[in-house]
Amino acid sequence: MENRKLIKRGAEADLYSTEWFGRPAISKVRIKKKYRRKEIDNWIRAHRTLREARLMSKARSNWVSTPIIFFVDPLRGEIIMEEILGRRLKEVMEDISITELKRTFSGIGSMIGRLHKDGIIHGDLTTSNMILFNGMVYLIDFGLSIQSQRLEDMGMDLRLLKGVLSSAHSPVFKQAYKFLIGGYRTSTGSNATEHVLQVVEQIERRGRYARVD
Amino acid sequence: MKPAFLSLGIESTAHTFGASIVSSDGKILSDVKDVYKPATGSGIHPREASRHHTTVAHAVIRDALEKGNIKSSEIEIISYSAGPGLGPCLRVGATVARTIALHLKRPLVPVNHAIGHIELGCLTTGSLDPVTLLVSGGHTMITAYNARKWRAFGETLDITAGQLLDQLGRHVGYSSPAGAVIERLAKESSRYLKLPYSVKGNDVSLSGILTASKRLLDQGEGIRDVCFSVQETAFAMLTEVTERAIAFLEKTEVLLTGGVAANSRLTDMLRSMCEERGVIFRVIPRNYAGDCGAQIAWSGALAFSSGVQVPVESSWVKQSWRFDGVEVPWRIVN
């Protein structure tokens, strides 16, 4: 931990650039929140840190691109993991061409499909949790992940990303979402995809004041 | 720039019947309300609330004119809350607004109630481009402006924070709104009972807290401890998703608005979060936090300036009318 350098303050964690036995690495530390009572805060930080490490490794063993985990300390809320170069998808959304958009989102869709098939729900699929490197998308931040085979949870997962696309990237929303679902279909099959999409629609209708008329 | 004009706003989505006069350059000349009180231990009965509104409408509007020292002929536009809200209540406000519009031969402007809360928050705090946490009996959502609309970045997946507090209150015999009572009871405890902390992505689920807290009460836990624990859990969840939105959007201001903005524990948590992140925190003044005519009058003035109005014959109310589908062409940030 000699030469740690703060590189980013996320919503719940600080990211430091560091080294792990000579390899460039990222140390992610879930910081204590003063606004939250200690018993809630300690539990959340430890719980999410463990979850993240466990499910990130599981996802990786199922051919989903995620950083390799080197070290976990749930009590400090710290994970040391492989550093992924590249840029967060959020930052490049406006710059990428339609061909790249298609390749990127088909890839993301197929990746999410593989996760879901393996019973992993990411839980926080936003464009700041995807890193684009050499045309490949790495998925990070598994702190809200759960293991589940329920359609409801898969639907929630997709709906979150759909919401982020429509609210933060509205100019490309429709196309990106279409490519995403196309990719999802390639790894889960048409039937499963239709079922999940029905759930997405149900969740949207359940939203407050969202009566579809 | 066009000379300023006066907007009469009529609010009647739920328990409050409100009337207010706001000038198009943002001066609140008057803001009068009369709030329907449900019987002890009950929530809002839509029909009873609408009857209340019918009874008080005349006096509230007259007071608003008198307090603002305005003659009715000086009013340029009539703004009304067109939704979302309780049907019978909305219809009273709309009927009153139509009548006045016809009588004074003035344009009628439909206003989305949620956008009213947000825009009044911006007006009264000077906030320009905030991540807004709107918490009330009808809403619990995190929103920010982007590309002509107030976009939802997170929201409750089930009940609102206001409903959580009101229904917890009702369970022990207080009538709605119960937020103030619960805040007072919570201050008398510091014993935390574990409740479900449910953040899903950018969204929160609050119904589990309600179920669990009722169960704790039924098991004999003290009301003070339960109120304390509910506030600690629910407000921490709201603060967390607000922080997620501010980090994701990289904005520099947080605005808290809506009825639950009157709760000092929630404002303390958000202020603490904002200080640690180094962003500005603003909270709507207490007298404008709950439903009021000013939110409608001001948003109506903004909308009318951008050409929004509706002929009386085709005017409408919508019980379900999400704010994130509404174009807000008056916003010029980004």
Interface residues (C-beta under 8 A of the other chain):
Chain A: R9 G10 A11 E12 K33 K34 Y35 R36 R37 E39 I40 I44 K90 G123 D124 L125 T126 S128 L144 M156 L160 G163 V164 S166 S167 A168 S170 P171 I203 R206 G207 R208 Y209 A210 R211 D213
Chain B: G83 P84 G138 H139 M141 N146 A147 K149 R151 A152 F153 E155 T156 L157 T160 Y192 K194 Y197 V199 K200 G201 N202 D203 E232 T233 A236 T239 E240 E243 R244 I246 A247 F248 L249 D268 M269 L270 S272 M273 E276 R277 Q319 S320 W321 R322 D324
